[in-house]
């Protein structure tokens, strides 16, 4: 039953994700540097492609333009993709500035 609840929670998220294509530098829970390809983003989370295997509950430090380093918890991982929730949501004015930079970099 826990799995169904988690899936329902994921499907009912209220923040729309914006499509981006941005290579970000991050550090995993083992302090190893890794490269993420962020494919969508909201003020509260992101989805990325990642070559290294991390699990649900692991925490990453991701460097983003405009906002700097954000800490994110992996909420799901599947086939080289991870979905993360940010510890602290990005304030909307900064988020829109970040989004403008990421979309320009495409």
C-alpha positions in Angstrom: 0.0 0.0 0.0 2.9 2.4 0.7 4.0 2.2 -3.0 0.5 3.2 -4.2 0.5 6.1 -1.8 3.9 7.3 -3.0 2.8 7.1 -6.6 -0.4 9.0 -5.9 1.6 11.7 -4.1 4.0 11.9 -7.1 1.2 12.1 -9.6 -0.7 14.8 -7.7 2.2 17.3 -7.3 1.0 20.8 -7.7 4.0 22.5 -9.2 4.4 22.3 -12.9 7.8 21.3 -14.1 9.6 23.4 -16.8 11.5 21.5 -19.5 15.2 22.4 -19.5 18.4 20.8 -20.8 21.2 21.8 -18.4 24.4 20.0 -17.4 25.0 20.7 -13.7 27.8 19.8 -11.4 26.8 18.0 -8.2 28.2 16.1 -5.3 26.7 12.8 -4.1 26.3 11.6 -0.5 29.8 10.0 -0.8 31.3 13.5 -1.7 32.0 12.2 -5.3 31.6 14.8 -8.0 29.1 13.9 -10.7 27.5 15.4 -13.7 23.7 15.7 -13.9 21.7 16.5 -17.0 18.7 18.3 -15.6 15.7 17.7 -17.9 13.0 19.4 -15.9 12.8 21.7 -13.0 10.4 23.5 -10.6 11.0 25.8 -7.7 10.7 22.7 -5.4 12.4 19.9 -7.3 14.1 18.5 -10.4 14.4 15.4 -12.6 17.8 14.6 -14.0 19.8 11.9 -15.8 22.7 10.6 -13.9 25.3 7.8 -14.6 26.0 7.0 -11.0 23.6 4.9 -9.0 22.1 6.6 -5.9 19.1 5.5 -4.0 15.9 7.0 -2.6 16.8 9.1 0.4 20.3 10.0 -0.7 21.1 13.7 -0.7 22.9 15.6 -3.4 24.4 19.1 -3.5 23.6 20.6 -7.0 25.2 23.8 -8.3 22.9 26.0 -10.3 23.3 29.4 -11.9 21.7 32.4 -10.1 20.8 30.4 -6.9 24.1 28.6 -6.2 24.2 25.3 -4.4 20.9 23.6 -3.5 20.5 20.5 -1.5 18.1 17.9 -2.8 16.8 14.5 -1.6 16.4 11.8 -4.2 12.7 10.8 -4.0 12.8 8.2 -6.8 15.4 6.6 -9.1 14.7 4.6 -12.3 16.8 3.6 -15.3 19.5 6.4 -14.9 16.9 9.0 -14.0 16.4 10.6 -10.6 13.6 12.8 -9.2 14.7 15.1 -6.4 12.9 17.4 -3.9 14.8 20.5 -2.9 15.3 21.0 0.9 14.4 24.6 0.5 12.2 25.8 -2.4 13.7 28.4 -4.6 11.9 31.8 -4.2 9.9 32.5 -7.3 11.8 35.7 -8.4 15.1 33.8 -8.3 13.5 30.7 -9.9 12.3 32.7 -12.9 15.7 34.3 -13.3 17.3 30.8 -13.1 14.8 29.5 -15.6 15.7 32.4 -18.0 19.4 31.5 -17.8 18.8 27.8 -18.3 16.5 28.3 -21.3 19.0 30.7 -22.9 21.7 28.0 -22.5 19.8 25.5 -24.5 
